[in-house]
Amino acid sequence: MRAGLLAGLLNIGDSQSFQTEPKAHPASELYIDEQFYHSLRFRHSFDKHAQPHAPYTAPMSSAKGSYFYLDCHTVLSNLCARPEVDD
């Protein structure tokens, strides 16, 4: 599982959308694989499904995946500070 996730993270930059459509979306500070993104604990008030994302094909997987492209401030300011406290 970890090797597949790491390979997927490394492959985002080589994804088809980067190669065929370089202007598909603006450059971002973070490109986060969807599995890792959905594992993050965000505040309830943050709509994580409304954030910008794009498709890519992970190596070692026949299923299409996606990645989220965000700035650091958006992610860090919306993470829960402590697991036992939820805002």
C-alpha positions in Angstrom: 0.0 0.0 0.0 2.7 2.5 1.0 4.8 1.8 -2.1 1.8 2.3 -4.3 0.8 5.5 -2.7 4.4 6.8 -2.9 4.6 5.8 -6.6 1.3 7.7 -7.1 2.6 10.8 -5.4 5.7 10.8 -7.5 3.8 10.2 -10.7 1.5 13.3 -10.3 4.0 15.5 -12.0 4.3 13.2 -14.9 0.5 12.8 -15.3 -1.2 13.0 -18.6 -2.9 16.3 -17.8 0.5 17.9 -17.1 2.0 16.6 -20.4 -0.9 17.2 -22.8 -2.5 20.3 -21.2 0.1 22.4 -19.5 -2.4 25.2 -18.9 -5.1 22.8 -17.5 -4.8 24.6 -14.2 -2.6 27.3 -12.6 0.6 26.2 -10.9 0.2 25.5 -7.2 2.3 25.0 -4.1 0.9 21.6 -3.3 -0.2 18.7 -5.4 -1.8 16.1 -3.2 -2.9 12.5 -4.1 -6.6 12.0 -3.4 -6.0 9.2 -1.0 -3.6 11.2 1.1 -5.8 14.3 0.8 -8.9 12.5 2.1 -6.9 11.0 5.0 -6.2 14.5 6.3 -8.4 15.7 9.2 -9.9 19.1 8.1 -12.2 21.3 10.1 -15.9 20.6 9.5 -16.4 24.1 8.1 -13.9 23.4 5.3 -15.5 22.0 2.1 -12.7 19.7 1.0 -14.8 18.3 -1.9 -15.1 21.8 -3.4 -11.3 22.3 -3.8 -9.7 22.2 -7.2 -8.6 18.8 -8.5 -7.5 17.1 -11.7 -7.3 13.4 -13.0 -4.2 11.4 -13.4 -3.3 7.7 -13.9 -1.2 6.2 -11.1 1.6 3.8 -12.2 0.9 0.3 -10.7 -2.9 0.9 -10.9 -5.4 0.6 -13.7 -7.9 2.8 -11.9 -8.0 6.5 -12.7 -7.0 8.7 -9.7 -7.0 12.4 -9.0 -4.9 14.9 -7.2 -5.8 18.2 -5.5 -3.8 21.3 -6.2 -3.8 23.9 -3.4 -1.7 26.5 -1.7 -0.1 25.8 1.6 -2.1 28.4 3.5 -5.5 26.8 2.5 -4.4 23.3 3.7 -2.6 24.4 6.9 -5.3 26.9 8.0 -8.0 24.3 7.7 -6.4 21.3 9.4 -7.6 20.4 12.8 -5.0 21.4 15.4 -5.4 18.3 17.6 -7.2 15.0 16.9 -9.3 15.3 20.0 -10.5 18.9 19.3 -12.7 19.5 16.3 -13.7 23.0 15.3 
